[in-house]
Amino acid sequence: MGTGIKQIAAESQATLGSIYHFFPGGKEAVAAIRHSCEEFAAVLREALDRADDPAEAVLSCCRDLATALRESGWIDGCPVTAAALETLGTDSEIQQACAEALNGWERLVRDKLLSSGFPAGDARELATTVISTIEGAEVTSQVNRNEEALLVAGRQLARLVRSYGIEAPASRT
């Protein structure tokens, strides 16, 4: 397996955003974003599949992210966010890859909500809220170098999901 963009950033003590900034539009940067997107999608999928109740699944995801971020020394946050911010206002391949990542994560959450009985419109809007909140909370946790923002976001998102009054599907056997 080759050297990953996260390893390059860590070894050079550079942020992922600066790596993407200095290699704008490069195939390597786009490939790294897509790889990072799939890494996060796997974490998200695993958390969403772990609990039948979508509120618990979202809370679990936030807890997992908080733990991973702390264990990384607050540096292993979402590289898609960093790359997206570095390429705002462009129609670059990097910006397109970032949009695809965010949209894909929203689809994962939306699909969980739909399978739990949420109406399509509510599932779509709630999925956007979940991903947007998690992304913002992750950045806040990184900046503050503590887990609190992700843990609070998880609790509040779970409360929001429960507020729809949709019962979690029966446990799988």
PyMOL commands that set and color helices and strands:
alter all, ss='L'
color gray80, all
select helices_A, chain A and resi 5-12+16-22+27-50+54-71+79-86+93-115+120-144+148-162
alter helices_A, ss='H'
color red, helices_A
deselect
rebuild
show_as cartoon
